[in-house]
């Protein structure tokens, strides 16, 4: 810290020793610089807010699409489960159909065999059936032989009727079972086709949904890139009125190491603000000056509530003086940009001030140097 103040005091001393002619020349140059149209960093806010609004809308639509996609996927999964069940039933019925066909084939072999036997019986019956009872009696060796022939003839007739009946019954049974299975298979295959078509439509909806998701994700990514570029341009404008190169202090401007060495925005300071932000560092400097008796007011808690561009309004509302006149120890407030920026004023030379600050380049780093007072207001704690 001693080395830091010595450096700044040397700069201030050299400036005070600058010949009047050079100083006047410098002021002329400053005047020329001030005559340049003032480009405010908050000119980008409208664009940034519009892009954020677009991203919020796109994210809302994306969330809806994700919900729909989940619904589509659930429907697809349920349809697949039904398809699997129907296909399993089809496989079972196809196996049953094949089994019935095998039985029909086996029974057909038996039927053919019975038909061959029956054909022989029919032939015998036919031959015998051509004889009249008198001729049959005449050809019989005895009455007993005649009775035996009559009984044999009756048995053959009965066997023919029984065999034909069995054949017809078996054929009807097998064909009926096969027709039943065929009809069931036809119905199940139609059901499978319908389920597959429905699933295809759900897949098409899901694919379209995912295409829309990709569109919104691309839009969000593109807008985020534009926002980052706009913030970069803001950071450039924040340094537009710097004089020379701002330098960083190895001791971080006296900022506590516990906060300085931690990741940016990873800790909350004593005033409820994130570490390594301009508001946190400036609040620390105000508190240090209050403890030393330099400031009349300690850092109020409102510092942890608002952004940097709200500090001047908060101060005025709390009765703390705010004006356009910088003094050593005052707080310079820029209302430019989405969040604004605050700096600690170490020294004043006309329309130039030597400031200490954090996060001017939006990188969470400390810097200090001379800059012009244009576009700033000052809080006098």
C-alpha positions in Angstrom: 0.0 0.0 0.0 2.9 2.5 0.9 4.4 1.8 -2.5 1.1 2.3 -4.2 0.5 5.7 -2.6 4.0 6.8 -3.2 3.5 6.1 -6.9 0.3 8.1 -7.1 1.7 10.9 -5.0 4.7 11.1 -7.4 2.3 11.2 -10.4 0.3 14.0 -8.7 3.5 15.9 -7.7 4.8 15.7 -11.3 1.5 17.0 -12.6 1.7 19.9 -10.2 5.3 20.7 -11.4 4.2 20.7 -15.0 4.9 24.1 -16.7 1.8 26.3 -17.1 2.2 26.3 -20.9 2.1 22.5 -21.0 -0.8 22.4 -18.6 -2.7 24.9 -20.7 -1.9 22.8 -23.7 -3.2 19.7 -21.9 -6.4 21.5 -21.0 -6.9 22.5 -24.6 -6.5 18.9 -25.6 -8.9 17.9 -22.9 -11.3 20.4 -24.1 -11.0 19.1 -27.6 -11.6 15.6 -26.2 -14.7 16.8 -24.4 -16.0 18.4 -27.5 -16.2 14.9 -29.0 -19.9 13.6 -28.9 -20.4 11.7 -25.7 -21.2 8.1 -26.5 -22.8 6.6 -23.4 -22.2 2.9 -22.6 -25.9 2.5 -21.7 -26.8 2.9 -25.4 -26.4 -0.8 -25.5 -28.8 -1.5 -22.7 -31.9 -1.4 -24.9 -30.3 -4.0 -27.3 -29.1 -6.1 -24.4 -32.6 -6.0 -22.7 -34.2 -6.9 -26.1 -31.9 -9.8 -26.5 -32.5 -11.0 -23.0 -36.3 -10.7 -23.5 -35.9 -12.7 -26.7 -33.9 -15.3 -24.8 -36.5 -15.5 -22.0 -39.3 -16.0 -24.5 -37.2 -18.6 -26.4 -36.4 -20.4 -23.2 -40.1 -20.4 -22.2 -40.9 -21.9 -25.6 -38.1 -24.3 -25.3 -39.4 -25.4 -21.9 -42.8 -26.0 -23.4 -41.2 -28.0 -26.2 -39.2 -30.1 -23.7 -42.5 -30.9 -21.9 -44.2 -31.8 -25.1 -41.2 -33.9 -26.1 -41.4 -35.8 -22.8 -45.1 -36.4 -23.5 -44.3 -37.6 -27.0 -41.6 -39.9 -25.7 -43.9 -41.3 -23.1 -46.6 -42.0 -25.8 -43.9 -43.6 -28.0 -42.8 -45.8 -25.1 -46.3 -46.9 -24.3 -47.0 -47.7 -27.9 -43.8 -49.7 -28.1 -44.9 -51.7 -25.1 -48.3 -52.4 -26.8 -46.5 -53.3 -30.0 -44.3 -55.7 -28.1 -47.3 -57.3 -26.4 -49.2 -57.7 -29.7 -46.1 -59.0 -31.5 -45.6 -61.6 -28.7 -49.3 -62.6 -29.1 -48.8 -62.9 -32.9 -45.8 -65.1 -32.4 -47.7 -67.3 -30.0 -50.7 -67.6 -32.5 -48.3 -68.2 -35.4 -46.8 -71.1 -33.4 -50.3 -72.3 -32.7 -51.2 -71.9 -36.3 -48.1 -73.9 -37.3 -49.0 -76.6 -34.8 -52.6 -76.9 -36.1 -51.3 -77.1 -39.6 -49.0 -79.9 -38.6 -51.9 -81.7 -36.9 -54.0 -81.2 -40.0 -51.3 -82.6 -42.1 -50.9 -85.6 -39.8 -54.6 -86.2 -39.7 -54.8 -85.9 -43.4 -52.3 -88.8 -43.6 -54.6 -90.8 -41.3 -57.6 -89.7 -43.4 -56.0 -90.9 -46.6 -55.2 -94.2 -44.9 -58.8 -94.6 -43.7 -60.0 -93.7 -47.2 -57.9 -96.5 -48.6 -59.4 -99.0 -46.2 -62.8 -97.5 -46.8 -62.4 -97.8 -50.5 -61.7 -101.5 -50.2 -64.7 -102.0 -47.9 -66.8 -100.0 -50.3 -65.7 -102.2 -53.1 -66.5 -105.3 -51.2 -69.8 -103.9 -50.1 -70.6 -102.9 -53.7 -69.9 -106.4 -55.0 -72.0 -107.9 -52.3 -74.6 -105.2 -52.7 -75.3 -106.3 -56.3 -76.6 -109.7 -55.0 -80.3 -110.2 -54.2 -81.1 -111.9 -51.0 -82.1 -115.0 -53.0 -78.8 -115.0 -54.9 -76.9 -114.4 -51.6 -78.8 -117.3 -50.0 -78.1 -119.5 -53.1 -74.4 -118.7 -53.0 -74.2 -119.4 -49.2 -73.1 -122.8 -48.1 -75.6 -122.8 -45.3 -78.1 -120.7 -43.5 -75.5 -119.9 -41.0 -73.2 -118.7 -43.7 -76.0 -116.6 -45.1 -76.6 -114.9 -41.7 -72.9 -114.3 -41.3 -72.8 -112.6 -44.7 -75.7 -110.4 -43.7 -74.1 -109.4 -40.4 -70.8 -108.7 -42.1 -72.5 -106.6 -44.6 -74.2 -104.6 -41.8 -70.9 -104.2 -40.0 -69.3 -102.8 -43.1 -72.1 -100.4 -43.6 -71.8 -99.2 -40.0 -68.1 -98.9 -40.3 -68.4 -96.9 -43.4 -70.9 -94.5 -41.8 -68.8 -94.2 -38.6 -65.5 -93.6 -40.5 -67.1 -91.0 -42.7 -68.6 -89.2 -39.8 -65.3 -89.2 -37.9 -63.5 -87.9 -40.9 -66.0 -85.1 -41.4 -66.0 -84.2 -37.7 -62.2 -84.1 -37.6 -62.0 -82.0 -40.7 -64.5 -79.5 -39.4 -62.8 -79.2 -36.0 -59.3 -78.6 -37.4 -60.5 -76.2 -40.1 -62.6 -74.3 -37.5 -59.6 -73.9 -35.2 -57.4 -72.9 -38.0 -60.0 -70.3 -39.2 -60.2 -68.9 -35.7 -56.4 -68.6 -35.4 -56.2 -67.1 -38.9 -58.9 -64.5 -38.0 -57.1 -63.7 -34.7 -53.8 -63.3 -36.5 -55.4 -61.0 -39.1 -56.8 -58.8 -36.3 -53.6 -58.7 -34.4 -51.5 -57.9 -37.5 -54.0 -55.0 -38.2 -53.6 -53.8 -34.6 -49.8 -54.0 -34.9 -49.9 -52.0 -38.2 -52.1 -49.3 -36.5 -49.9 -49.1 -33.5 -46.8 -48.8 -35.7 -48.4 -46.0 -37.8 -49.4 -44.2 -34.6 -45.8 -44.6 -33.2 -44.4 -43.3 -36.5 -46.6 -40.2 -36.2 -45.4 -39.7 -32.6 -41.8 -40.1 -33.8 -42.4 -37.5 -36.5 -43.9 -35.1 -33.9 -40.9 -35.7 -31.6 -38.4 -35.1 -34.5 -40.2 -31.9 -35.4 -40.2 -30.9 -31.7 -36.5 -31.5 -31.5 -35.9 -29.5 -34.6 -37.8 -26.6 -33.0 -35.7 -27.1 -29.8 -32.5 -26.8 -32.0 -33.8 -23.6 -33.5 -34.5 -22.0 -30.1 -31.2 -23.3 -28.7 -29.4 -21.8 -31.7 -31.3 -18.5 -31.1 -30.4 -18.4 -27.4 -26.8 -19.2 -28.2 -26.7 -16.5 -30.9 -28.3 -13.9 -28.6 -26.0 -14.8 -25.7 -23.0 -14.2 -28.0 -24.5 -10.9 -29.1 -25.0 -9.9 -25.4 -21.4 -10.9 -24.6 -20.2 -8.7 -27.5 -22.4 -5.8 -26.4 -21.0 -6.1 -22.8 -17.5 -6.1 -24.3 -18.3 -2.9 -26.1 -19.6 -1.5 -22.9 -16.4 -2.4 -21.1 -14.5 -0.5 -23.9 -16.7 2.6 -23.4 -16.1 2.3 -19.7 -12.4 3.0 -20.4 -13.0 5.7 -23.1 -12.3 8.5 -20.6 -9.3 6.9 -19.0 -6.0 8.8 -19.3 -3.1 6.5 -20.3 -3.0 2.9 -19.3 -4.7 1.8 -16.0 -2.4 -0.3 -13.9 -3.2 -3.1 -11.5 -2.0 -3.1 -7.9 -0.4 -6.4 -6.6 -2.0 -5.6 -3.3 -5.4 -5.2 -4.9 -5.9 -1.6 -3.7 -5.9 -2.8 -0.1 -8.9 -5.1 -0.7 -8.9 -7.9 1.8 -7.0 -11.0 0.6 -9.9 -13.3 1.6 -12.1 -11.6 -0.9 -9.5 -10.8 -3.5 -8.1 -14.3 -3.7 -11.5 -16.0 -3.9 -13.3 -16.6 -7.2 -15.3 -13.6 -8.4 -18.9 -13.6 -7.0 -18.1 -16.7 -4.8 -18.3 -14.8 -1.5 -20.6 -12.2 0.1 -18.8 -9.3 1.8 -19.7 -7.4 5.0 -22.2 -5.3 3.1 -24.1 -8.1 1.4 -22.3 -7.7 -2.0 -20.4 -10.2 -4.1 -16.7 -10.1 -3.9 -14.4 -8.6 -6.6 -17.2 -6.3 -7.9 -16.8 -2.5 -8.1 -19.5 -2.0 -5.4 -17.8 -4.4 -2.9 -14.4 -2.7 -3.3 -15.9 0.8 -3.1 -17.9 -0.1 0.0 -14.7 -1.4 1.6 -12.9 1.9 0.9 -15.9 4.0 2.3 -15.7 1.9 5.5 -12.0 2.3 5.8 -12.3 6.1 5.4 -15.1 6.1 8.1 -12.9 4.2 10.5 -10.0 6.7 9.9 -12.4 9.6 10.4 -12.1 10.8 6.8 -15.8 10.2 6.1 -18.8 11.2 8.1 -20.9 8.2 7.1 -20.1 4.5 7.2 -21.1 2.3 4.3 -24.9 1.8 4.6 -26.5 -1.6 4.0 -28.3 -0.4 0.9 -25.0 -1.0 -0.9 -25.9 -4.7 -0.9 -29.3 -4.1 -2.4 -28.8 -2.2 -5.6 -26.5 -2.1 -8.6 -23.8 0.5 -9.0 -26.0 2.8 -11.0 -28.4 2.9 -8.0 -25.9 4.2 -5.5 -26.4 7.9 -6.2 -30.2 7.6 -5.8 -29.8 5.5 -2.6 -27.3 8.0 -1.2 -29.6 11.0 -1.9 -32.5 9.2 -0.3 -30.3 8.6 2.8 -29.4 12.3 3.0 -25.8 11.7 1.8 -24.6 14.6 -0.5 -24.5 13.8 -4.2 -23.2 16.4 -6.8 -20.9 16.9 -9.8 -17.9 18.0 -7.8 -15.2 15.3 -7.2 -13.2 15.4 -4.0 -10.5 13.0 -2.7 -12.3 10.2 -0.9 -15.6 10.7 -2.8 -17.2 7.9 -4.8 -17.6 8.4 -8.5 -20.7 6.9 -10.0 -21.3 6.1 -13.7 -24.9 5.3 -14.6 -23.8 3.9 -17.9 -24.3 0.3 -18.7 -26.8 -2.2 -17.4 -25.3 -2.2 -13.9 -23.3 1.1 -13.9 -19.9 1.4 -12.2 -18.5 3.0 -9.0 -15.0 4.1 -8.3 -13.0 5.4 -5.3 -11.6 8.9 -6.0 -8.0 9.2 -4.7 -7.0 12.5 -6.2 -8.4 15.3 -8.2 -6.9 17.6 -10.8 -9.4 19.8 -12.6 -11.6 17.6 -14.7 -9.3 14.6 -14.1 -9.5 12.2 -11.2 -7.3 9.4 -10.0 -9.5 6.4 -9.2 -9.2 3.0 -7.7 -11.7 0.4 -8.8 -12.6 -3.3 -9.3 -14.1 -5.0 -12.4 -14.0 -2.1 -14.8 -13.2 -4.6 -17.6 -15.8 -7.0 -16.3 -13.0 -9.4 -15.4 -13.0 -9.1 -11.6 -9.6 -7.4 -11.5 -8.3 -4.4 -9.6 -7.1 -1.3 -11.5 -6.2 2.3 -10.9 -5.3 5.4 -12.9 -6.3 8.9 -14.2 -9.6 9.5 -16.0 -11.9 12.4 -17.0 -14.9 13.3 -14.9 -17.3 13.4 -17.8 -20.5 11.5 -17.3 -19.9 11.0 -13.5 -21.6 12.1 -10.3 -20.0 12.0 -6.9 -21.2 10.8 -3.5 -19.6 12.4 -0.4 -19.8 10.1 2.5 
